[in-house]
């Protein structure tokens, strides 16, 4: 082949500002002028919106779990109070007004 029609270009090493000593080209674009543009803004805005909506959804679900736990605790307390009242009635010790059940003991001491 002739010198003008060679198949592979010859590697050149440059010591100027456009390359390094190993021949790796350096970017010629000014990094201060490159911005993400509208696409980058929309992507970031979409991520922020998704994060906000996920946070709202999580807060709503946590409130629901807390409310169900509170209602379950109230139901257990009411059931315990009913069971204790039934046990007191079954034992025949109605007790006095404060619910201590020691009214009969005071009558026996007097």
Secondary structure as UniProt FT lines:
FT   TURN            4..5
FT   TURN            17..18
FT   TURN            21..22
FT   TURN            31..33
FT   HELIX           37..91
FT   TURN            97..98
FT   HELIX           103..109
//
